[in-house]
């Protein structure tokens, strides 16, 4: 079962901080964001921390999936 974090409406670096805190509870984690900037920042953060990251467009939003 995936944890889901809704970070839509927040501007960086808030979504990255929220993601970091949510990852402390485990993976997989699904993060919802509303622009490519947090997609890029969260992808970079999670990849550098050793996680596998994928993302897809979901309507006007983006869904980022993070696994170990």
Secondary structure, 3 states (H helix, E strand, C coil): CCEEEECCCCCCCHHHHHHHHHHCCCCCEEEEECCHHHHHHHHHHHHHCCCEEEEEEECCEEEEEEEC
